[in-house]
Amino acid sequence: MTLQDIETKALQLSKPDRWQLVHCLLDSLRRDITQDEDQTQSVLENLNSIYSQESSDIDPALAQAQLAALPHEDW
């Protein structure tokens, strides 16, 4: 079913039923947003936990190897 089909069906509903549909859709969207925010917070907490114990500095040997791999450019 396409979005256009859904819109056509929705317009066939009575006005009170259309409002009920709107409320149901808004509630569903609110739940999705809340779940996304909760998941984002969880990921952030996990990263903060890791980086409170581990350094986020680039390994000096890796940084040197990356610089050595770059071609020389005259500015």
Steps between C-alpha positions, in 0.01 A plus 500: 500500500642837400482820695251631246280191559514561874409865453206406279374250760550752781293760316217248478483483881264713702648815651517353854671188365752712309583688820540169681739391224699823538528447876612140451766605249627777730519258794695255286743771391548616859585145607752468216666829594519399866656165408755675276589742780535213747724310259713809436538556874601137549767520228629827647522347848689198363748720313551721805565190708760374253677833455509566874732196521672501160694776333353639181838631384632377169786257535818696418636218279173491303500879460861490375419221252200696369709812452774302325243354258383844385664646190699819548316817399648844450279778627 
